[in-house]
Amino acid sequence: MNNVFRETRELPVLELLDYIWCHQMAHHYKRQTYALTLPSTDSDYVAKHLKVFTDNCVAAWTFKVTPSVHLQALVEGPGGDKYDVMLDPELKGGMCSCRFFQQYLVPCAHAIAACYEFNQAPGKYFDKCYLNSTLQEAYQVPYPMVLLSELDLDTALDPPQRKMHRGRPATVRKEPGAGPPRQTM
Ligand SMILES: [Zn+2]
């Protein structure tokens, strides 16, 4: 970001702010245009942009799943490593003892294996931050245009009043016995 403003950082404050505002407005418009081209079906974005998810979907077929109760299972990898998985369709999330699921809010291979076991679509366990609709919503409101020539002049720009205390600043008194012991020769 610093590089973008290299040329303009020498400008007076108001012109610099105006430049930053216009830059961000154009960037926002680009993102908004992109968001509107995305399909309304959220799983398309998920499948297209998150290779890790598609890799996990393939790996999940090699795992052994032992269900505990509905949507909870012990998942065993090909190397004998075991993971505790819990799916929560209400929250569109879940947890796995490998912690990938909680950290990235994307189902890990173990959680996907559990999805296969319980006939769940893994795509619905993505956090809503990955959804097209979230992106579209984020860029829904455009930047308002600002013209420097139409700004009202604000003359009340005096610095805040500060009261200076007279004399030496007060020191904090120590209770007897507090603080480091006094060194003696
Ligand atoms: Zn996992």
Boltz pocket constraint, residues with backbone or C-beta under 6 A from the ligand:
constraints:
  - pocket:
      binder: B
      contacts: [[A, 83], [A, 96], [A, 97], [A, 98], [A, 99], [A, 100], [A, 101], [A, 108], [A, 109], [A, 110], [A, 111]]
      max_distance: 6.0
